[in-house]
Amino acid sequence: MTKKNFISLCLFFIMTTVFVGCKENTAKSDIAQVSDEEKEPFFKLSLAQWSLHRTIGDGILDPLDFAEKAKEMGFEGIEYVSGLYSKQIESMGMEALQEALKAKSEEHGVDNVLIMIDGEGNLAASEEKERIQAVENHKKWVDAAAYLGCHSIRVNLFGSNNEEEWIANATLGLKLLAAYGQTKNINIIVENHGGLSSHAGLLVQVMKNVDMDNCGTLPDFGNFCVKRDSGGNWGGNCIEEYDKYKGTEEMMPYAKGVSAKSYDFDDQGNETTLDYPRFLKIVKDAGYTGFVGVEFEGSNVSEEKGIELTRDLLLKIGRTLSN
C-alpha cells in the first residue's frame, strides 16, 4: 500500500466515524427531547355515558348525540348505558335505535366499545326461573352490541347475599348468557357493582368456575362496597368495603375493560379520593392495553368539567407510565 493510499484510507475511516457518531448523537438528542406530553399512553380512552347521566336526565343532552359529544371531548371510544335510552326504545323501538346510534358513531368516527346493562333482572338469582328470565332479557342487548360493533356488554351480578349460593347461581347465569354471547362474538363482562359482585375474591372464583373466553370482568376503581347499612346494593352508608387496589389487581387478569371512576379533584387536577397512579400501575402491570373508560360521578364540578379532569389525569399518568 502506498503512503498516499494509506492516508486516504485513514481519512475515510475518520470521516465515517465522525458521521456515524454525529448521527447517533443526533438520534439520542431527538429521543431525549420527546416529552411526556408527546408520548402515547398505554391505553385508549373511552367515555362512559353514565358520566353525563344528569345532563341527559335534565334534557340538556339528547342521548342520541352521545357520540358527537364524546368526539368533541377528545374520546375515541364510547360506552353506552342501556337505562339512558328507555324513552327512545319506547318511542323508536330497539331496531331503529340501534340504526341511529350506529349512524351517529360512524358519522363522528368513534368506536362503540360496550353497553352497560341495568334493570334486566338478576343473573345470580337463587330461583332458576328468575335467573333464566334475566338471561333472556339480556339477549336483546347482546344482539344490539353485535350490531353496533361493541366487544362486550357489562352486566350486573345481583342475587343471594349468601356467598356459596351467590357463587353457584352467578356461575349458572353467566354460563348461559356467555354461551349466547359466543354466538354473536360478544363478551359478557361483570363489573364490581355492589353486593357480593364487589367482593373481588368471590367474583374471581365465579370467573374460574365459568371458564369461558368471552366471560370476564370490568374493574371499576370505585365500586368496592360489599355491604351497606340500607341492606341493599345502593343507598345508605357503606359498612363493609373490599380493598380497592387488591380487588383491581385480582380482577385484572380477567379484564376486558377498565372503568376509571372519579369523584373529586384538587387544584392540581389530582383525584383526592383514589390513588390514580397506583391504579394505573396495576392496570399496566397486568399487560392491559385496551380502552379505559372515564366515569365521573362527582358533584363539586359540572359533569363536563369532571370528565375533562379525569381524562387529563389519565393521560398524564398514562404517558408517564408508557415506555
C-alpha positions in Angstrom: 0.0 0.0 0.0 1.3 3.4 -0.9 1.6 6.2 1.5 -1.0 8.2 -0.4 -3.5 5.3 -0.3 -2.8 4.8 3.4 -3.6 8.4 4.2 -6.8 8.3 2.1 -7.9 5.2 3.9 -7.3 6.8 7.3 -9.2 9.9 6.3 -12.1 7.7 5.1 -12.4 5.9 8.5 -12.1 9.2 10.4 -14.9 10.8 8.4 -17.1 7.7 8.7 -16.6 7.6 12.5 -17.4 11.3 12.8 -20.5 11.0 10.6 -21.9 7.9 12.4 -21.1 9.4 15.8 -22.9 12.7 14.9 -25.9 10.7 13.6 -26.1 8.6 16.8 -25.8 11.7 19.0 -28.5 13.5 17.0 -30.8 10.4 17.3 -30.1 10.3 21.1 -30.8 14.0 21.3 -34.1 13.6 19.4 -35.1 10.8 21.8 -34.2 12.9 24.8 -36.4 15.8 23.6 -39.5 13.7 23.4 -41.6 14.9 26.4 -44.2 13.0 28.4 -46.9 15.1 26.6 -45.8 13.6 23.3 -45.8 10.0 24.4 -48.8 7.8 23.7 -50.5 6.3 26.8 -50.5 2.5 27.0 -54.3 2.5 26.8 -57.1 4.0 24.7 -59.7 6.4 26.1 -63.4 5.9 26.1 -66.2 7.9 27.7 -68.8 6.1 29.9 -72.2 7.6 29.2 -73.0 7.5 32.9 -70.7 10.5 33.3 -73.4 12.5 31.6 -76.5 11.0 33.2 -77.6 14.2 34.9 -77.0 16.2 31.7 -79.1 13.7 29.8 -81.7 13.4 32.5 -82.2 17.1 32.6 -82.8 17.2 28.9 -79.6 19.2 28.1 -78.1 16.4 26.0 -80.0 14.1 23.8 -78.6 10.6 24.3 -78.6 10.1 20.6 -75.9 12.8 20.4 -73.6 11.0 22.8 -71.1 10.0 20.1 -70.8 13.6 18.9 -70.3 14.9 22.5 -67.6 12.3 23.2 -65.8 13.1 20.0 -65.8 16.8 20.8 -64.2 16.0 24.2 -61.4 14.0 22.6 -62.5 10.4 23.1 -62.0 7.6 20.6 -64.5 5.2 22.2 -67.9 5.3 23.8 -69.6 3.1 26.4 -73.4 3.2 26.3 -75.8 2.8 29.3 -79.0 0.9 28.5 -81.2 2.7 31.0 -80.5 6.1 29.4 -82.4 5.0 26.3 -85.7 3.9 27.9 -87.6 6.7 26.2 -86.1 6.1 22.8 -86.8 2.4 23.0 -90.4 3.1 23.8 -90.8 5.7 21.0 -88.5 4.3 18.3 -88.1 0.6 19.1 -84.8 -1.3 19.5 -84.1 -1.7 15.8 -84.4 2.0 14.9 -82.4 3.0 18.0 -79.6 0.7 17.0 -79.5 2.1 13.5 -79.5 5.7 14.8 -76.7 5.0 17.2 -74.6 3.2 14.7 -75.0 6.0 12.2 -74.0 8.6 14.7 -70.9 6.7 15.8 -69.8 6.3 12.2 -70.5 9.9 11.4 -68.3 11.1 14.2 -65.6 8.4 14.0 -65.8 6.9 17.4 -65.6 3.2 18.4 -68.6 1.6 20.1 -66.9 -0.2 22.9 -69.6 -1.7 25.2 -73.1 -1.4 26.6 -73.7 -1.2 30.3 -76.9 -3.1 31.1 -79.1 -2.4 34.1 -82.6 -3.3 35.1 -82.9 -6.6 33.2 -83.1 -9.0 36.1 -80.8 -10.8 38.5 -78.3 -13.1 36.7 -77.4 -14.6 40.1 -80.9 -15.1 41.3 -81.5 -18.2 43.5 -84.7 -19.1 41.7 -83.9 -20.8 38.4 -87.0 -19.4 36.6 -86.0 -15.8 37.6 -82.3 -16.4 36.6 -83.3 -17.8 33.2 -85.6 -14.9 32.6 -82.8 -12.5 33.4 -80.6 -14.3 30.8 -83.4 -14.0 28.2 -83.8 -10.3 29.0 -80.1 -9.6 28.3 -80.1 -11.3 24.9 -81.5 -8.3 23.1 -78.6 -6.3 24.4 -76.1 -8.9 23.2 -77.7 -8.5 19.8 -77.5 -4.7 20.0 -73.9 -4.8 20.9 -73.1 -7.1 18.0 -74.9 -4.8 15.6 -73.1 -1.7 16.9 -69.7 -3.4 16.7 -69.1 -3.4 20.5 -66.9 -6.0 22.0 -68.9 -6.5 25.2 -71.9 -5.9 27.3 -71.4 -5.1 31.0 -73.8 -7.0 33.3 -74.6 -6.8 37.0 -74.4 -10.0 39.1 -77.0 -9.5 41.8 -78.7 -12.3 43.7 -78.3 -14.0 47.0 -76.3 -12.5 49.9 -75.1 -16.0 50.9 -71.6 -16.4 49.4 -71.9 -20.0 48.5 -75.3 -19.6 46.9 -74.2 -16.5 45.1 -71.1 -18.2 43.6 -73.2 -21.2 42.4 -76.0 -19.1 40.9 -73.8 -16.5 39.4 -71.8 -19.3 37.6 -75.0 -20.8 36.2 -76.4 -17.4 35.0 -73.2 -16.2 33.4 -72.5 -19.5 31.6 -75.9 -19.4 30.0 -75.5 -15.8 28.9 -71.9 -16.2 27.8 -72.9 -19.2 25.7 -75.4 -16.9 23.8 -72.7 -14.2 23.6 -70.4 -16.7 21.9 -72.9 -17.0 19.0 -72.6 -13.2 18.4 -68.9 -12.8 19.2 -69.7 -10.7 22.3 -68.1 -10.7 25.7 -70.1 -10.8 28.9 -68.2 -8.8 31.5 -69.0 -8.3 35.1 -68.4 -5.0 37.0 -67.8 -4.8 40.7 -71.1 -3.1 41.1 -72.5 -3.6 44.6 -73.3 -6.5 46.8 -71.2 -9.6 46.5 -70.1 -8.6 43.0 -67.9 -6.0 44.7 -66.1 -8.8 46.6 -63.3 -9.3 44.1 -62.2 -12.6 45.6 -65.6 -14.1 45.1 -66.0 -12.7 41.7 -62.7 -14.2 40.6 -64.0 -17.6 41.8 -67.0 -17.2 39.6 -64.7 -16.4 36.6 -62.7 -19.5 37.3 -65.9 -21.6 37.5 -67.4 -20.2 34.3 -64.0 -20.6 32.5 -65.2 -19.2 29.1 -63.0 -17.0 26.9 -65.8 -14.4 26.4 -66.6 -14.1 30.1 -64.6 -11.6 32.0 -64.5 -8.5 34.3 -64.8 -4.8 34.2 -62.8 -3.5 37.2 -64.2 -0.2 38.5 -61.8 1.8 40.6 -64.6 3.0 43.0 -67.3 0.3 43.4 -66.0 -2.0 46.1 -68.7 -1.6 48.7 -69.8 -5.1 49.7 -72.4 -4.2 52.4 -74.4 -1.1 53.1 -76.5 -0.1 56.2 -79.5 0.2 53.9 -79.3 -3.6 53.3 -79.4 -3.0 49.5 -76.8 -2.7 46.8 -77.2 1.0 46.7 -78.2 3.8 49.1 -77.1 4.4 52.7 -73.6 4.2 54.0 -71.0 1.6 53.2 -70.2 -0.5 56.2 -68.0 -3.1 54.6 -65.6 -2.4 51.7 -63.3 -4.6 49.8 -59.7 -3.3 49.3 -59.9 -1.3 46.1 -56.3 -1.9 45.0 -56.2 -5.5 45.9 -59.6 -6.0 44.2 -58.5 -4.3 41.0 -55.3 -6.4 40.9 -57.3 -9.6 41.4 -59.8 -8.7 38.6 -57.3 -7.5 36.0 -56.3 -11.0 34.7 -59.9 -11.4 33.5 -60.4 -7.7 32.5 -61.8 -6.9 29.0 -62.3 -3.3 30.0 -61.4 -0.9 32.8 -63.7 1.8 34.4 -61.8 4.8 35.8 -64.3 6.1 38.4 -63.7 9.6 39.7 -65.3 11.8 42.3 -63.3 14.9 43.3 -60.2 16.8 42.4 -57.7 19.2 43.9 -56.4 22.4 42.3 -53.6 20.4 40.7 -56.0 18.1 38.9 -55.4 15.1 41.2 -58.2 12.8 42.2 -58.5 13.2 46.0 -60.3 10.1 46.9 -58.5 7.5 44.8 -54.8 6.8 44.2 -54.8 7.1 40.4 -51.1 6.4 39.8 -51.4 3.2 41.9 -54.5 2.1 40.0 -52.9 2.7 36.6 -49.7 1.0 37.5 -51.8 -2.1 38.4 -53.6 -1.9 35.1 -50.3 -1.5 33.2 -48.5 -4.3 35.1 -51.4 -6.6 34.1 -50.4 -6.0 30.4 -53.7 -4.3 29.6 -53.7 -2.1 26.6 -57.4 -1.7 25.8 -59.9 1.0 26.5 -60.1 2.8 29.9 -63.5 4.4 30.3 -63.9 7.7 32.1 -66.8 7.5 34.6 -67.1 10.7 36.6 -69.6 10.6 39.5 -68.7 13.7 41.4 -70.9 16.7 42.2 -68.4 19.5 43.1 -67.9 20.4 39.5 -70.1 20.0 36.4 -70.2 16.7 34.7 -68.3 18.0 31.7 -65.6 19.5 33.8 -65.3 16.3 35.8 -64.9 14.3 32.6 -62.2 16.7 31.4 -60.3 16.4 34.7 -60.5 12.6 34.7 -59.4 12.4 31.1 -56.5 14.7 31.6 -55.3 12.9 34.7 -55.5 9.5 32.9 -53.4 10.9 30.0 -50.9 12.5 32.3 -50.3 9.3 34.3 -50.6 7.0 31.3 -47.9 8.9 29.4 -45.6 8.8 32.4 -46.0 5.1 32.7 -45.5 4.5 28.9 -42.1 3.3 27.7 
